[in-house]
Amino acid sequence: MSECVIRGPRPGDEAGAYHVCLKTGDFGKDGEPFYRDDPDALGRIFVGPYLAFEPEFGLILEDSEGVCGYALGALDSRKFFARYENEWRPRLCAQFPEPTGDPAGWTRSQMVHSWYHHPDYYMPEPYAEYPSHLHIDLLERAQGRGFGRRMLERVMEALRRAGSPGAHLGVSVPNATALGFYQRLGFRELARVGEGRDGCIYLGKRLEG
């Protein structure tokens, strides 16, 4: 089992971090079989803008095989999404046309491409108490070793020092493992959006005190 190192993001981390996003892109499980037509589809939303806009609230997990995890944060979600809207999304839409035809026949990559054109900026209330948000993924070889907890705690401490009173994150309903992990870290449910397999549970944690 390779030794892992937690470090800040560096230029050149994008490819490895996008790969982690792909390999955890099926509700926490390996998404590679579903995104062969565009392996970076998810990473362009859930990794790229965080590394570009707020690397000071991000951490990379690395072992001898390369990047095997990340924890990413945004201090003020409204400002982050405004920047995403103005600086990041136009390039995605220009590069990836909105898919047409019956959505039931789309590939998962095409579904994500539709998100480029119709983004979801949902932020749970009370926003003033949980303005920051977090995103974390670890490859299977790095899971169950305490790195996820350590990385999230470090990112939340950085957000707290920057003045954030609280942070939120979303977890897909099918990802029961992740839900239990966040609850053990002290996150509590704030809202549920959608239904069934497509539903999302939003959790929040106060950072003050």
C-alpha positions as CSV (number, residue, x, y, z in Angstrom):
1,M,0.0,0.0,0.0
2,S,1.6,3.3,-1.2
3,E,2.2,6.1,1.2
4,C,0.0,9.1,0.5
5,V,0.9,12.8,0.8
6,I,-1.6,15.6,1.3
7,R,-0.4,18.8,-0.4
8,G,-1.7,21.9,-2.0
9,P,-2.7,22.0,-5.7
10,R,0.0,22.6,-8.3
11,P,-0.1,23.4,-12.0
12,G,-0.4,20.1,-13.8
13,D,-2.7,18.5,-11.3
14,E,-5.7,18.8,-13.5
15,A,-5.3,15.6,-15.5
16,G,-4.9,13.5,-12.4
17,A,-7.7,15.2,-10.5
18,Y,-10.0,14.8,-13.5
19,H,-9.2,11.1,-13.5
20,V,-10.2,10.8,-9.9
21,C,-13.5,12.5,-10.7
22,L,-14.0,10.0,-13.5
23,K,-13.2,7.0,-11.4
24,T,-15.7,8.1,-8.7
25,G,-18.2,9.4,-11.1
26,D,-20.9,6.7,-10.8
27,F,-22.4,7.8,-7.5
28,G,-19.0,7.2,-5.8
29,K,-18.1,4.2,-7.9
30,D,-16.1,3.8,-11.1
31,G,-17.6,6.0,-13.8
32,E,-15.1,5.2,-16.5
33,P,-17.4,2.7,-18.3
34,F,-20.1,5.3,-18.7
35,Y,-17.9,8.2,-19.9
36,R,-15.7,6.6,-22.5
37,D,-16.9,9.2,-25.1
38,D,-15.7,12.1,-22.9
39,P,-13.7,11.0,-19.8
40,D,-13.3,14.7,-18.7
41,A,-17.0,15.6,-18.8
42,L,-17.5,15.6,-15.0
43,G,-14.1,17.0,-14.1
44,R,-14.8,20.2,-16.1
45,I,-17.6,21.0,-13.7
46,F,-16.6,19.5,-10.4
47,V,-12.8,19.9,-10.4
48,G,-11.5,22.4,-13.0
49,P,-13.0,25.6,-11.8
50,Y,-12.0,25.0,-8.2
51,L,-8.4,24.5,-9.1
52,A,-8.5,27.6,-11.3
53,F,-10.5,29.9,-9.0
54,E,-9.8,29.0,-5.4
55,P,-6.8,26.7,-5.1
56,E,-6.1,28.1,-1.6
57,F,-9.1,26.1,-0.4
58,G,-8.1,22.9,-2.2
59,L,-5.9,19.9,-1.3
60,I,-4.5,17.1,-3.4
61,L,-3.8,13.5,-2.2
62,E,-0.9,11.8,-4.0
63,D,0.9,8.5,-3.8
64,S,3.5,6.8,-5.9
65,E,1.0,6.1,-8.6
66,G,-0.1,9.7,-8.9
67,V,-3.1,11.8,-7.8
68,C,-5.5,9.6,-5.9
69,G,-7.8,12.2,-4.3
70,Y,-8.8,15.8,-3.7
71,A,-10.8,18.0,-1.4
72,L,-12.0,21.3,-2.9
73,G,-13.8,24.2,-1.5
74,A,-15.3,27.6,-2.4
75,L,-15.5,30.4,0.2
76,D,-18.6,32.2,-1.0
77,S,-20.7,30.0,-3.2
78,R,-22.6,32.8,-4.8
79,K,-19.4,34.6,-5.9
80,F,-17.9,31.3,-7.0
81,F,-20.9,30.4,-9.2
82,A,-21.0,33.9,-10.6
83,R,-17.4,33.6,-11.7
84,Y,-18.1,30.1,-13.1
85,E,-21.0,31.6,-15.1
86,N,-19.0,34.4,-16.5
87,E,-15.5,32.9,-16.9
88,W,-15.8,29.2,-17.1
89,R,-19.2,28.1,-18.6
90,P,-19.0,30.1,-21.8
91,R,-16.0,28.1,-23.0
92,L,-17.7,24.8,-22.1
93,C,-20.8,25.8,-24.1
94,A,-18.7,26.9,-27.1
95,Q,-16.7,23.6,-27.1
96,F,-19.6,21.2,-26.4
97,P,-22.9,22.0,-28.2
98,E,-26.1,21.3,-26.3
99,P,-27.3,17.7,-27.1
100,T,-30.4,17.4,-29.1
101,G,-33.1,14.7,-29.4
102,D,-34.7,12.6,-26.8
103,P,-32.7,12.8,-23.5
104,A,-33.6,9.2,-22.8
105,G,-31.2,8.3,-25.6
106,W,-28.3,10.4,-24.4
107,T,-25.1,9.0,-23.2
108,R,-24.0,10.1,-19.7
109,S,-21.5,12.4,-21.2
110,Q,-24.2,14.1,-23.3
111,M,-26.2,14.5,-20.1
112,V,-23.3,16.3,-18.5
113,H,-22.9,18.4,-21.6
114,S,-26.5,19.5,-21.1
115,W,-25.5,20.6,-17.6
116,Y,-23.0,22.9,-19.2
117,H,-25.8,24.7,-20.9
118,H,-28.3,24.5,-18.0
119,P,-26.2,24.6,-14.8
120,D,-27.6,23.9,-11.3
121,Y,-26.5,26.6,-8.8
122,Y,-28.6,25.3,-6.0
123,M,-27.5,26.5,-2.6
124,P,-29.4,25.3,0.5
125,E,-30.8,27.6,3.1
126,P,-30.0,29.2,5.5
127,Y,-27.4,30.5,3.1
128,A,-25.9,33.0,5.5
129,E,-25.0,30.1,7.9
130,Y,-23.5,27.8,5.2
131,P,-22.1,30.0,2.4
132,S,-19.1,27.9,1.6
133,H,-19.3,24.5,-0.2
134,L,-17.1,21.5,-0.4
135,H,-16.3,18.6,-2.8
136,I,-14.2,15.6,-2.1
137,D,-13.4,12.3,-4.0
138,L,-10.8,9.6,-3.3
139,L,-9.8,6.6,-5.4
140,E,-10.6,3.3,-3.8
141,R,-6.9,2.6,-3.0
142,A,-6.9,5.7,-0.8
143,Q,-10.2,5.2,0.9
144,G,-10.7,3.9,4.5
145,R,-7.3,5.2,5.7
146,G,-8.4,8.5,7.3
147,F,-7.3,10.8,4.5
148,G,-10.8,12.0,3.6
149,R,-11.4,13.2,7.1
150,R,-8.1,14.9,7.4
151,M,-8.4,16.7,4.1
152,L,-11.9,17.9,4.8
153,E,-11.0,19.1,8.2
154,R,-8.0,21.0,6.8
155,V,-10.1,22.6,4.1
156,M,-12.9,23.5,6.6
157,E,-10.3,25.1,8.9
158,A,-9.0,27.2,6.0
159,L,-12.5,28.3,5.2
160,R,-13.1,29.1,8.9
161,R,-9.9,31.2,9.1
162,A,-11.1,33.1,6.0
163,G,-14.3,34.0,7.8
164,S,-16.8,31.4,6.7
165,P,-19.4,30.5,9.4
166,G,-20.3,27.2,7.7
167,A,-20.1,25.0,4.7
168,H,-22.4,22.7,2.7
169,L,-22.0,19.9,0.3
170,G,-24.3,17.6,-1.8
171,V,-24.3,13.8,-1.9
172,S,-26.3,11.7,-4.3
173,V,-29.0,9.6,-2.7
174,P,-27.5,6.2,-3.8
175,N,-24.1,7.1,-2.2
176,A,-25.0,5.8,1.3
177,T,-21.3,5.3,2.1
178,A,-20.5,9.0,1.6
179,L,-23.6,10.1,3.5
180,G,-22.6,8.1,6.5
181,F,-19.0,9.5,6.3
182,Y,-20.3,13.1,6.3
183,Q,-22.7,12.5,9.1
184,R,-19.8,11.1,11.2
185,L,-18.0,14.3,10.6
186,G,-20.8,16.3,12.0
187,F,-22.7,17.3,8.9
188,R,-26.5,17.5,9.2
189,E,-29.2,17.4,6.5
190,L,-30.3,20.8,5.2
191,A,-32.4,19.8,2.2
192,R,-33.3,17.2,-0.4
193,V,-33.7,17.9,-4.1
194,G,-35.0,15.5,-6.7
195,E,-36.3,11.9,-6.2
196,G,-35.0,8.4,-6.2
197,R,-31.6,7.6,-7.8
198,D,-31.4,11.2,-9.2
199,G,-32.0,12.8,-5.8
200,C,-29.4,14.8,-3.9
201,I,-29.1,15.4,-0.2
202,Y,-27.5,18.6,0.9
203,L,-25.7,18.6,4.3
204,G,-24.2,21.5,6.3
205,K,-21.7,22.0,9.1
206,R,-21.1,25.1,11.1
207,L,-17.4,26.1,11.2
208,E,-17.5,28.7,14.0
209,G,-16.5,27.9,17.5
